Each structure stands twice: as C-alpha cells, then as structure tokens.
C-alpha cells in the first residue's frame, strides 16, 4: 500500500516582505548596487610604549658667561702716550707692555733723586768719620763730652736723610717703570681707548683685558634647586653643570658648580649661582647667552616614566597625551611633566610604564574615538622590536 505525504506551504507576512525586497534588489542594475561597508578602524597614528628608566633629574636655566678676571687698564703716571704695542682683540700674556708713556720727565726725576741719595750718603759718611775722631779725642780728654754728643746727633740726622733720599729714588724709579703700561693678567685685550699722542692720567681707561683660560656661567636658580644643590654640596659631592650656546645642540660644555649665593631673593624667589668651565679652545666668550643644565646628585637616581616630547599636547595651561586603550580607542590623559633626561621627558603623574601613547598624529585624534595605531620606538629608546615586546607583555 503506497503512502502519500502532503506538504503545506505556509508563507508568513515577514517572509513575504523579505522575498519582495530580494526580488526588487535583483531587478536593479549595476547603478543600484549596494555601497561598500565603512572601515572599522579610526585614523592612522603612530604610537609608542611609555618607557621606564633610571634618571638623574636635571633642570635648565638661562644664564650669561662672565670672565673669571677682568681688568680695566689705567696709567699709573700722567704723560703723553708714545706707543701702543698690541693689536685689538689679541691674546696677551701677563707682563706684556701694552702702552708706552713718554719716560723722559721721569728719567730726569730718577737721576735727580739718585744724585740726592749719593749726596746724603756722602754727608753721613763724613759725619761718621768725625764721630770716630771725636771719640778718640774724648778718650784722651782733649774735647768735652758735649761735642761727642753733638756729633752723634748729627750722624743720626744724616742717616735719616740718607733713608729719605733712598726712598725718593725708589719712588722715582717706580714712576719711571710705570711709563710702560703692562698687562696685569693673561687674556684677551680689547681695543685701545686712547691712542698715541694723547695726554693721559690715572683716571683714563686705556683698554681692558679679560681672562680666557677659565670662564664663569652665572644663572638664577629657584628655591627647589637651591635646596637640592645645598644637600649635595653638604655631602661634598661635585655638582655637574653643563652649558650650550645659542648655535649649539644640547649642552656640550661641562663644568662644576663653583658658587651659590648665601640667600634667596625674596622678591623673585631665586638664588644666584655660578659654575666654572674650562675654555681651552676659547669657544666661550664673556657676555654670551648660555643655556645652563644643572644636574642633581649622581648617586640619587630615581625610576621614572619617560616619553617623547612629540607625544605631549597643550590644552591651555595643561599638558596632555592620548593613551591608546586595549580596544584601540584614544583616552585623553592629563600629565604632570618633569625635566628632560637623555632626550626624553620625565612624567611625574598621569602615565605608567608600559602604556601606549600616540606620538604622531595628535591632530587627528579625539577623546574616545577609535584609532589605527602603528607601534614605533619612543625617541632615543632603542629599536621598534624592544617597544613591541614591551607592549606584548603588557597586553598579556
């Protein structure tokens, strides 16, 4: 006996609507084809991993270079300048003759004083002989004691005249020597302010000489710097100071802190400090502007999070970064920054080592929006593989 099965097709309203839409779409031409779906990722940016390293915090200030020694050259005697014996801006040594003053009047005075000294010595010698003769006559009772006393008093007076004449001679010879105006220190000389043929006296500045072997960098530090430096100085440890000129990168010149003032300026909250630098190549010139970097205690390194300067944005008076979260969205994060250490900025608050932050493309990022981040190395932090490995460990 054959069994017959009957199937009943039930069409619901929802299925009918779907079929109608399908037939409608199938009847459309190429011009009515569906648009492609939008990509799931956000704008492309580059990101790097926040690093953790031991840093010796430094602080930067603006300062000026000053000569260790500076001397205004003046004439010690008055007279006419007969010669200028240097080239402007040249290096001179201590004792070099810079100017020559007409020496003839002083030579004449020295000759007169020498003659007066010879005359005084001759009179004193004669008085000494007469005193000896008088003492022999007194022994023979040929003269009175009074005459001997007079001879002794006269000899003492003449000896005093000899000393006075000798002092006048030394003064005359000294003035004669002052007609050669010499450099009191070694260094670089300025131009001649008064030239040959002019009459000068002790009030006139002829030129100036500044030392060039060592040089000072003077700057004003804040109260925090003063407290930190004072603590290091009390330990007897040297405080390293580096400077860079306006046309130099970084701080290529290294010296040591030489002076910290004994008080803070209550009006500005700063304290004057000074460092000494060797200047063997004469690159550092007094008066130049200098960027000063003051280091801390070399034995007091602290672990800190460091990031590239490119990752930092400014929102009015606040600094911020964008953190790339696990779901590839950007999070606005305010940060508190510290000093620069080895080319990277120390972050005191707001970030932890291992977090990923946007380092390039900040203008394309919005808080909470998705981003397509390509991982790169933090500036100065090594290769990309190291940064990627650190990120993988954090994700795990």
Secondary structure, DSSP 8 states (H G I E B T S, - for coil): ------------HHHHHHHHHHHHHHT--GGG-------SS-EEEEEEE-EEEEE--EEEEEEEEEES-EEEEE-SS-EEEEEE-S-TT-EE-TT-EEEEE--HHHHHHHHHHHHHHHHHHHHHHHHHHHHHHHHHHHHTT-S-HHHHHHHHHHHHHHHHHHHHHHHHHHHHHHHHHTTEEE-SS-EEE---SS-TT-EE-TTSEEEEEE--SEEEEEEEEEHHHHHHHHHHHHTT---EEEEE-TTSSS--EEEEEEEE-SS-BTTTTEEEEEEEEE-TTS---TT-EEEEEEE--TT--EEEEEE-GGG-EEETTEEEEEEE-TTSBEEEEEEEEEEEETTEEEEEES--TT-EEEEE-GGG--TT-BEEEEE---TTS--HHHHHHHHHHHH-
